[in-house]
């Protein structure tokens, strides 16, 4: 996507008219003695100026705080990343609040160091899919590095009602009779908060951040992408894989697998995760890396095939699911759950000032959101990437079983994706993003659709 094109998810009327750019750039020209104006810059310089003007406009457009509240049912369970909450119960509602506020919220930022190969210092208007990908990866990292059920300490004090349900008293932290936490609790909380801050810093908008926008844009160059372009969910999956591979010094014992042909090949995952035993070790089997599995899929043609909705719900019920990067057409969102026929999501379309993550004790509040939002399943773009995490070999085996069961619930003839024995036709690490196609049967022959005219319409991944 070009920085001068209409913003994703926005109607053309929401963007500044072309005349505005023309008049703005022309107004900077020099006036001759006859009253005429010379062109102020060479074409390349004019392009940079236009890019800056578009960025400024997008920063204004996405800089307004959104105050509208999503309405949630008190009687229907709300599911988020493998956990279910009944909001009519005060304790469960508070648990949901804390769990939601603990999720990392990565949004548009402005004022960061210039991206290589461009004049851009903001991703407002074009970087939402990268931000959604960051949020999915961040969820996997939090599961990888922090204890099960961990919640951000500051989330314990969230008390404002942002869900349209009756307010309840915050449970607050457990305290001793003297009003102080037990020393062991304080020690553990201190360690987890340090880890949490470190994970947040990895997504900072600075060239040194391993999963920051600068590094993700750089990783995307091999796929022909550059700053200001539109990134689809399948390409973002491969960008995340490359970023994790490149950050092995910061993130140990973790690998990322991107599914081929909408199939997770078990042998390929095992090959990625098995680590040779160290010299002299006498263990019974190789050590095992934790794994994030990313599956780019297409859930229909131009619009979502509604027969897949039940299957998507089943996947979001699984504890191994770390979310879905997708959204509505040309407007990326990070889906984390659902209630009834509406998806729960985090929205990256909010422009915030860049936080300097190189400073000690940088503020964390802008990396968390306490306002859950919802969107109807019917508005979901069919192109998306589904994420899963398995910490151990046993968890991977359980993942294969539970995900296969969830996938079998669909009444659609062709499953969303499959988990199959064996290996892919090529090494996953060398597979370019545009090689991804859809697998159409569970049969070992893996028959493919040969009608090119139909496949272009139904199975193209953005």
Rosetta blueprint (number, residue, H / E / L):
1 X L
2 X L
3 X L
4 X L
5 X L
6 X L
7 X L
8 X L
9 X L
10 X L
11 X L
12 X H
13 X H
14 X H
15 X L
16 X L
17 X L
18 X H
19 X H
20 X H
21 X H
22 X H
23 X H
24 X H
25 X H
26 X H
27 X L
28 X L
29 X L
30 X L
31 X E
32 X L
33 X L
34 X L
35 X L
36 X L
37 X E
38 X L
39 X L
40 X L
41 X L
42 X L
43 X H
44 X H
45 X H
46 X H
47 X H
48 X H
49 X H
50 X H
51 X H
52 X H
53 X H
54 X H
55 X H
56 X H
57 X H
58 X H
59 X H
60 X H
61 X H
62 X L
63 X L
64 X L
65 X L
66 X L
67 X L
68 X L
69 X L
70 X L
71 X L
72 X L
73 X L
74 X L
75 X L
76 X L
77 X L
78 X E
79 X E
80 X E
81 X L
82 X L
83 X E
84 X E
85 X E
86 X L
87 X L
88 X L
89 X L
90 X H
91 X H
92 X H
93 X H
94 X H
95 X H
96 X H
97 X H
98 X H
99 X H
100 X H
101 X H
102 X H
103 X L
104 X L
105 X L
106 X L
107 X L
108 X L
109 X E
110 X E
111 X L
112 X L
113 X L
114 X L
115 X L
116 X L
117 X L
118 X L
119 X L
120 X L
121 X L
122 X E
123 X L
124 X L
125 X L
126 X L
127 X L
128 X H
129 X H
130 X H
131 X H
132 X H
133 X H
134 X H
135 X H
136 X H
137 X H
138 X H
139 X H
140 X H
141 X H
142 X H
143 X H
144 X H
145 X H
146 X L
147 X L
148 X L
149 X L
150 X L
151 X L
152 X L
153 X H
154 X H
155 X H
156 X H
157 X H
158 X L
159 X L
160 X L
161 X L
162 X L
163 X L
164 X L
165 X L
166 X L
167 X L
168 X L
169 X L
170 X L
171 X L
172 X L
173 X L
174 X L
175 X L
176 X L
177 X L
178 X L
179 X L
180 X L
181 X L
182 X L
183 X H
184 X H
185 X H
186 X H
187 X H
188 X H
189 X H
190 X H
191 X H
192 X H
193 X H
194 X H
195 X H
196 X H
197 X H
198 X H
199 X H
200 X H
201 X H
202 X H
203 X L
204 X L
205 X L
206 X L
207 X L
208 X L
209 X L
210 X L
211 X L
212 X L
213 X H
214 X H
215 X H
216 X H
217 X H
218 X H
219 X H
220 X H
221 X H
222 X H
223 X H
224 X L
225 X L
226 X L
227 X L
228 X L
229 X L
230 X L
231 X L
232 X L
233 X H
234 X H
235 X H
236 X H
237 X H
238 X H
239 X H
240 X H
241 X H
242 X H
243 X H
244 X H
245 X H
246 X H
247 X L
248 X L
249 X L
250 X L
251 X L
252 X L
253 X L
254 X E
255 X E
256 X E
257 X E
258 X E
259 X L
260 X E
261 X L
262 X L
263 X E
264 X E
265 X E
266 X H
267 X H
268 X H
269 X H
270 X H
271 X H
272 X H
273 X H
274 X E
275 X E
276 X L
277 X L
278 X L
279 X L
280 X L
281 X L
282 X L
283 X L
284 X L
285 X L
286 X L
287 X E
288 X E
289 X L
290 X E
291 X E
292 X E
293 X E
294 X E
295 X E
296 X E
297 X E
298 X E
299 X L
300 X E
301 X L
302 X L
303 X L
304 X E
305 X L
306 X H
307 X H
308 X H
309 X H
310 X H
311 X H
312 X H
313 X H
314 X H
315 X H
316 X H
317 X L
318 X L
319 X L
320 X L
321 X E
322 X E
323 X E
324 X E
325 X E
326 X E
327 X E
328 X E
329 X L
330 X L
331 X E
332 X E
333 X E
334 X E
335 X E
336 X E
337 X E
338 X E
339 X E
340 X L
341 X L
342 X E
343 X E
344 X E
345 X E
346 X E
347 X L
348 X L
349 X L
350 X L
351 X L
352 X E
353 X E
354 X L
355 X L
356 X L
357 X L
358 X L
359 X L
360 X L
361 X L
362 X L
363 X L
364 X L
365 X H
366 X H
367 X H
368 X L
369 X L
370 X L
371 X L
372 X L
373 X E
374 X E
375 X E
376 X E
377 X H
378 X H
379 X H
380 X L
381 X L
382 X L
383 X E
384 X E
385 X E
386 X E
387 X E
388 X E
389 X E
390 X E
391 X L
392 X L
393 X H
394 X H
395 X H
396 X H
397 X H
398 X H
399 X H
400 X H
401 X H
402 X H
403 X H
404 X H
405 X H
406 X H
407 X H
408 X L
409 X L
410 X L
411 X L
412 X L
413 X L
414 X L
415 X L
416 X L
417 X L
418 X E
419 X E
420 X E
421 X L
422 X L
423 X L
424 X L
425 X L
426 X L
427 X L
428 X H
429 X H
430 X H
431 X L
432 X L
433 X H
434 X H
435 X H
436 X L
437 X L
438 X L
439 X L
440 X L
441 X L
442 X L
443 X L
444 X L
445 X L
446 X L
447 X L
448 X L
449 X L
450 X L
451 X L
452 X H
453 X H
454 X H
455 X H
456 X H
457 X H
458 X H
459 X L
460 X L
461 X L
462 X L
